[in-house]
């Protein structure tokens, strides 16, 4: 079995996603300066979970070459 180019490309895309998401989260956090701590807690909790959403189709593509599961 030959190794697929999708796995290294997918790892690169995941690292790029993390870097871009971290930049966006840090940039938006500057707007929240002076907000109560509870606002920061909620913001970082949501930001820490939301970045995972695009991973499911990306991981599926890495494994199968398709972005969606076939309809049955």
N, CA, C and O atoms as CSV, one atom per row, in Angstrom:
chain,resi,resn,atom,element,x,y,z
A,1,UNK,N,N,0.846,-1.169,0.000
A,1,UNK,CA,C,0.000,0.000,0.000
A,1,UNK,C,C,0.898,1.240,0.000
A,1,UNK,O,O,1.811,1.346,0.819
A,2,UNK,N,N,0.643,2.160,-0.902
A,2,UNK,CA,C,1.419,3.395,-0.980
A,2,UNK,C,C,0.872,4.424,-0.003
A,2,UNK,O,O,-0.342,4.556,0.151
A,3,UNK,N,N,1.770,5.156,0.658
A,3,UNK,CA,C,1.283,6.199,1.562
A,3,UNK,C,C,0.599,7.318,0.789
A,3,UNK,O,O,0.968,7.632,-0.343
A,4,UNK,N,N,-0.390,7.903,1.417
A,4,UNK,CA,C,-1.170,8.969,0.783
A,4,UNK,C,C,-0.545,10.322,1.088
A,4,UNK,O,O,-0.010,10.537,2.175
A,5,UNK,N,N,-0.616,11.223,0.132
A,5,UNK,CA,C,-0.122,12.590,0.329
A,5,UNK,C,C,-1.091,13.402,1.173
A,5,UNK,O,O,-0.742,14.475,1.664
A,6,UNK,N,N,-2.323,12.889,1.345
A,6,UNK,CA,C,-3.343,13.640,2.075
A,6,UNK,C,C,-3.015,13.783,3.561
A,6,UNK,O,O,-3.360,14.791,4.178
A,7,UNK,N,N,-2.353,12.781,4.136
A,7,UNK,CA,C,-2.060,12.862,5.573
A,7,UNK,C,C,-1.053,13.968,5.893
A,7,UNK,O,O,-1.322,14.772,6.786
A,8,UNK,N,N,0.085,14.048,5.215
A,8,UNK,CA,C,0.978,15.176,5.508
A,8,UNK,C,C,0.343,16.524,5.167
A,8,UNK,O,O,0.546,17.505,5.883
A,9,UNK,N,N,-0.421,16.574,4.081
A,9,UNK,CA,C,-1.102,17.819,3.722
A,9,UNK,C,C,-2.134,18.179,4.789
A,9,UNK,O,O,-2.277,19.349,5.144
A,10,UNK,N,N,-2.845,17.188,5.296
A,10,UNK,CA,C,-3.836,17.423,6.343
A,10,UNK,C,C,-3.206,17.911,7.635
A,10,UNK,O,O,-3.747,18.794,8.301
A,11,UNK,N,N,-2.066,17.338,7.989
A,11,UNK,CA,C,-1.357,17.795,9.191
A,11,UNK,C,C,-0.942,19.255,9.017
A,11,UNK,O,O,-1.065,20.055,9.945
A,12,UNK,N,N,-0.454,19.595,7.838
A,12,UNK,CA,C,-0.092,20.984,7.567
A,12,UNK,C,C,-1.290,21.912,7.672
A,12,UNK,O,O,-1.191,23.010,8.219
A,13,UNK,N,N,-2.425,21.462,7.142
A,13,UNK,CA,C,-3.642,22.280,7.222
A,13,UNK,C,C,-4.125,22.433,8.666
A,13,UNK,O,O,-4.613,23.496,9.050
A,14,UNK,N,N,-3.989,21.375,9.460
A,14,UNK,CA,C,-4.374,21.460,10.871
A,14,UNK,C,C,-3.493,22.470,11.596
A,14,UNK,O,O,-3.995,23.290,12.364
A,15,UNK,N,N,-2.183,22.417,11.358
A,15,UNK,CA,C,-1.280,23.373,11.999
A,15,UNK,C,C,-1.574,24.800,11.551
A,15,UNK,O,O,-1.517,25.732,12.353
A,16,UNK,N,N,-1.886,24.967,10.271
A,16,UNK,CA,C,-2.252,26.285,9.763
A,16,UNK,C,C,-3.552,26.768,10.409
A,16,UNK,O,O,-3.662,27.933,10.792
A,17,UNK,N,N,-4.528,25.880,10.528
A,17,UNK,CA,C,-5.796,26.214,11.175
A,17,UNK,C,C,-5.566,26.679,12.604
A,17,UNK,O,O,-6.149,27.675,13.033
A,18,UNK,N,N,-4.725,25.968,13.345
A,18,UNK,CA,C,-4.449,26.333,14.731
A,18,UNK,C,C,-3.775,27.703,14.805
A,18,UNK,O,O,-4.136,28.527,15.645
A,19,UNK,N,N,-2.801,27.948,13.930
A,19,UNK,CA,C,-2.088,29.223,13.947
A,19,UNK,C,C,-3.017,30.385,13.602
A,19,UNK,O,O,-2.996,31.419,14.270
A,20,UNK,N,N,-3.825,30.219,12.568
A,20,UNK,CA,C,-4.755,31.284,12.165
A,20,UNK,C,C,-5.800,31.514,13.254
A,20,UNK,O,O,-6.133,32.656,13.570
A,21,UNK,N,N,-6.312,30.433,13.820
A,21,UNK,CA,C,-7.328,30.562,14.862
A,21,UNK,C,C,-6.747,31.258,16.098
A,21,UNK,O,O,-7.412,32.103,16.697
A,22,UNK,N,N,-5.524,30.914,16.481
A,22,UNK,CA,C,-4.890,31.557,17.634
A,22,UNK,C,C,-4.706,33.053,17.385
A,22,UNK,O,O,-4.914,33.862,18.290
A,23,UNK,N,N,-4.318,33.424,16.165
A,23,UNK,CA,C,-4.162,34.835,15.823
A,23,UNK,C,C,-5.499,35.568,15.922
A,23,UNK,O,O,-5.569,36.670,16.467
A,24,UNK,N,N,-6.548,34.958,15.399
A,24,UNK,CA,C,-7.878,35.578,15.441
A,24,UNK,C,C,-8.355,35.728,16.882
A,24,UNK,O,O,-8.857,36.784,17.266
A,25,UNK,N,N,-8.198,34.672,17.679
A,25,UNK,CA,C,-8.654,34.710,19.074
A,25,UNK,C,C,-7.892,35.775,19.858
A,25,UNK,O,O,-8.490,36.511,20.642
A,26,UNK,N,N,-6.585,35.863,19.656
A,26,UNK,CA,C,-5.790,36.864,20.369
A,26,UNK,C,C,-6.153,38.277,19.916
A,26,UNK,O,O,-6.182,39.198,20.731
A,27,UNK,N,N,-6.425,38.453,18.636
A,27,UNK,CA,C,-6.798,39.775,18.129
A,27,UNK,C,C,-8.137,40.231,18.691
A,27,UNK,O,O,-8.286,41.386,19.092
A,28,UNK,N,N,-9.097,39.337,18.721
A,28,UNK,CA,C,-10.416,39.690,19.258
A,28,UNK,C,C,-10.335,39.912,20.767
A,28,UNK,O,O,-11.063,40.748,21.303
A,29,UNK,N,N,-9.469,39.184,21.453
A,29,UNK,CA,C,-9.338,39.337,22.907
A,29,UNK,C,C,-8.876,40.743,23.280
A,29,UNK,O,O,-9.203,41.233,24.361
A,30,UNK,N,N,-8.123,41.395,22.402
A,30,UNK,CA,C,-7.693,42.767,22.675
A,30,UNK,C,C,-8.891,43.710,22.786
A,30,UNK,O,O,-8.845,44.683,23.538
A,31,UNK,N,N,-9.946,43.431,22.050
A,31,UNK,CA,C,-11.147,44.265,22.108
A,31,UNK,C,C,-11.865,44.124,23.456
A,31,UNK,O,O,-12.646,44.990,23.850
A,32,UNK,N,N,-11.586,43.026,24.147
A,32,UNK,CA,C,-12.272,42.752,25.407
A,32,UNK,C,C,-11.525,43.297,26.624
A,32,UNK,O,O,-11.890,43.002,27.762
A,33,UNK,N,N,-10.481,44.090,26.385
A,33,UNK,CA,C,-9.716,44.651,27.504
A,33,UNK,C,C,-10.648,45.402,28.449
A,33,UNK,O,O,-11.490,46.189,28.016
A,34,UNK,N,N,-10.486,45.151,29.732
A,34,UNK,CA,C,-11.306,45.822,30.727
A,34,UNK,C,C,-12.620,45.118,31.024
A,34,UNK,O,O,-13.357,45.544,31.914
A,35,UNK,N,N,-12.928,44.055,30.301
A,35,UNK,CA,C,-14.160,43.307,30.554
A,35,UNK,C,C,-13.993,42.462,31.825
A,35,UNK,O,O,-12.868,42.145,32.212
A,36,UNK,N,N,-15.078,42.106,32.459
A,36,UNK,CA,C,-14.983,41.249,33.649
A,36,UNK,C,C,-14.356,39.884,33.308
A,36,UNK,O,O,-14.395,39.431,32.164
A,37,UNK,N,N,-13.794,39.265,34.308
A,37,UNK,CA,C,-13.121,37.977,34.103
A,37,UNK,C,C,-14.061,36.911,33.548
A,37,UNK,O,O,-13.640,36.052,32.773
A,38,UNK,N,N,-15.329,36.964,33.943
A,38,UNK,CA,C,-16.273,35.956,33.464
A,38,UNK,C,C,-16.442,36.045,31.944
A,38,UNK,O,O,-16.682,35.028,31.295
A,39,UNK,N,N,-16.322,37.232,31.376
A,39,UNK,CA,C,-16.418,37.401,29.925
A,39,UNK,C,C,-15.235,36.711,29.251
A,39,UNK,O,O,-15.401,36.039,28.233
A,40,UNK,N,N,-14.045,36.879,29.819
A,40,UNK,CA,C,-12.856,36.216,29.272
A,40,UNK,C,C,-12.969,34.700,29.384
A,40,UNK,O,O,-12.594,33.977,28.461
A,41,UNK,N,N,-13.478,34.224,30.498
A,41,UNK,CA,C,-13.628,32.779,30.688
A,41,UNK,C,C,-14.570,32.206,29.636
A,41,UNK,O,O,-14.258,31.194,29.009
A,42,UNK,N,N,-15.702,32.835,29.443
A,42,UNK,CA,C,-16.672,32.360,28.449
A,42,UNK,C,C,-16.089,32.462,27.044
A,42,UNK,O,O,-16.241,31.547,26.235
A,43,UNK,N,N,-15.419,33.582,26.756
A,43,UNK,CA,C,-14.827,33.784,25.427
A,43,UNK,C,C,-13.810,32.695,25.107
A,43,UNK,O,O,-13.871,32.081,24.042
A,44,UNK,N,N,-12.877,32.452,26.024
A,44,UNK,CA,C,-11.841,31.454,25.762
A,44,UNK,C,C,-12.400,30.031,25.786
A,44,UNK,O,O,-11.878,29.158,25.092
A,45,UNK,N,N,-13.434,29.785,26.559
A,45,UNK,CA,C,-14.074,28.472,26.551
A,45,UNK,C,C,-14.705,28.196,25.185
A,45,UNK,O,O,-14.525,27.119,24.615
A,46,UNK,N,N,-15.438,29.170,24.672
A,46,UNK,CA,C,-16.063,29.010,23.357
A,46,UNK,C,C,-14.999,28.931,22.258
A,46,UNK,O,O,-15.076,28.069,21.382
A,47,UNK,N,N,-14.011,29.822,22.303
A,47,UNK,CA,C,-12.951,29.828,21.282
A,47,UNK,C,C,-12.139,28.536,21.317
A,47,UNK,O,O,-11.648,28.084,20.282
A,48,UNK,N,N,-11.997,27.946,22.486
A,48,UNK,CA,C,-11.245,26.706,22.611
A,48,UNK,C,C,-11.982,25.494,22.078
A,48,UNK,O,O,-11.363,24.469,21.792
A,49,UNK,N,N,-13.285,25.595,21.942
A,49,UNK,CA,C,-14.082,24.478,21.428
A,49,UNK,C,C,-14.389,24.647,19.941
A,49,UNK,O,O,-14.392,23.667,19.196
A,50,UNK,N,N,-14.644,25.872,19.508
A,50,UNK,CA,C,-15.101,26.127,18.138
A,50,UNK,C,C,-14.069,25.702,17.095
A,50,UNK,O,O,-14.452,25.260,16.011
A,51,UNK,N,N,-12.779,25.821,17.386
A,51,UNK,CA,C,-11.766,25.495,16.382
A,51,UNK,C,C,-11.787,24.017,16.011
A,51,UNK,O,O,-11.244,23.630,14.976
A,52,UNK,N,N,-12.403,23.194,16.841
A,52,UNK,CA,C,-12.446,21.756,16.576
A,52,UNK,C,C,-13.455,21.421,15.477
A,52,UNK,O,O,-13.309,20.396,14.811
A,53,UNK,N,N,-14.472,22.258,15.270
A,53,UNK,CA,C,-15.541,21.956,14.313
A,53,UNK,C,C,-15.045,21.662,12.893
A,53,UNK,O,O,-15.532,20.708,12.287
A,54,UNK,N,N,-14.102,22.428,12.330
A,54,UNK,CA,C,-13.657,22.100,10.968
A,54,UNK,C,C,-12.753,20.872,10.890
A,54,UNK,O,O,-12.398,20.438,9.794
A,55,UNK,N,N,-12.380,20.314,12.023
A,55,UNK,CA,C,-11.483,19.155,11.994
A,55,UNK,C,C,-12.165,17.878,11.493
A,55,UNK,O,O,-11.520,17.056,10.841
A,56,UNK,N,N,-13.448,17.699,11.784
A,56,UNK,CA,C,-14.121,16.469,11.383
A,56,UNK,C,C,-14.066,16.258,9.869
A,56,UNK,O,O,-13.639,15.190,9.432
A,57,UNK,N,N,-14.484,17.240,9.042
A,57,UNK,CA,C,-14.384,17.011,7.601
A,57,UNK,C,C,-12.929,16.909,7.128
A,57,UNK,O,O,-12.636,16.171,6.188
A,58,UNK,N,N,-12.023,17.640,7.770
A,58,UNK,CA,C,-10.616,17.571,7.371
A,58,UNK,C,C,-10.035,16.190,7.671
A,58,UNK,O,O,-9.323,15.624,6.842
A,59,UNK,N,N,-10.332,15.653,8.837
A,59,UNK,CA,C,-9.853,14.303,9.178
A,59,UNK,C,C,-10.491,13.254,8.277
A,59,UNK,O,O,-9.832,12.290,7.888
A,60,UNK,N,N,-11.760,13.431,7.941
A,60,UNK,CA,C,-12.422,12.509,7.021
A,60,UNK,C,C,-11.745,12.550,5.655
A,60,UNK,O,O,-11.518,11.505,5.045
A,61,UNK,N,N,-11.421,13.749,5.171
A,61,UNK,CA,C,-10.722,13.885,3.892
A,61,UNK,C,C,-9.351,13.221,3.945
A,61,UNK,O,O,-8.936,12.568,2.988
A,62,UNK,N,N,-8.654,13.387,5.055
A,62,UNK,CA,C,-7.335,12.772,5.185
A,62,UNK,C,C,-7.419,11.249,5.080
A,62,UNK,O,O,-6.529,10.618,4.510
A,63,UNK,N,N,-8.467,10.665,5.617
A,63,UNK,CA,C,-8.611,9.208,5.613
A,63,UNK,C,C,-9.204,8.667,4.312
A,63,UNK,O,O,-8.764,7.630,3.814
A,64,UNK,N,N,-10.199,9.363,3.761
A,64,UNK,CA,C,-10.953,8.790,2.644
A,64,UNK,C,C,-10.797,9.532,1.326
A,64,UNK,O,O,-11.045,8.962,0.264
A,65,UNK,N,N,-10.393,10.786,1.378
A,65,UNK,CA,C,-10.335,11.591,0.164
A,65,UNK,C,C,-11.638,12.282,-0.140
A,65,UNK,O,O,-11.758,12.945,-1.171
A,66,UNK,N,N,-12.623,12.144,0.733
A,66,UNK,CA,C,-13.925,12.799,0.576
A,66,UNK,C,C,-14.144,13.746,1.739
A,66,UNK,O,O,-13.653,13.506,2.842
A,67,UNK,N,N,-14.878,14.819,1.498
A,67,UNK,CA,C,-15.158,15.787,2.548
A,67,UNK,C,C,-16.389,15.411,3.346
A,67,UNK,O,O,-16.563,15.866,4.477
A,68,UNK,N,N,-17.259,14.569,2.758
A,68,UNK,CA,C,-18.489,14.147,3.457
A,68,UNK,C,C,-18.621,12.652,3.351
A,68,UNK,O,O,-18.106,12.027,2.424
A,69,UNK,N,N,-19.312,12.090,4.305
A,69,UNK,CA,C,-19.626,10.670,4.226
A,69,UNK,C,C,-20.652,10.437,3.130
A,69,UNK,O,O,-21.549,11.258,2.942
A,70,UNK,N,N,-20.536,9.339,2.408
A,70,UNK,CA,C,-21.554,9.068,1.381
A,70,UNK,C,C,-22.913,8.810,2.017
A,70,UNK,O,O,-23.009,8.207,3.086
A,71,UNK,N,N,-23.963,9.278,1.343
A,71,UNK,CA,C,-25.320,9.043,1.836
A,71,UNK,C,C,-25.687,7.590,1.619
A,71,UNK,O,O,-25.381,7.001,0.583
A,72,UNK,N,N,-26.350,7.021,2.618
A,72,UNK,CA,C,-26.732,5.602,2.506
A,72,UNK,C,C,-28.191,5.447,2.203
A,72,UNK,O,O,-28.679,4.324,2.077
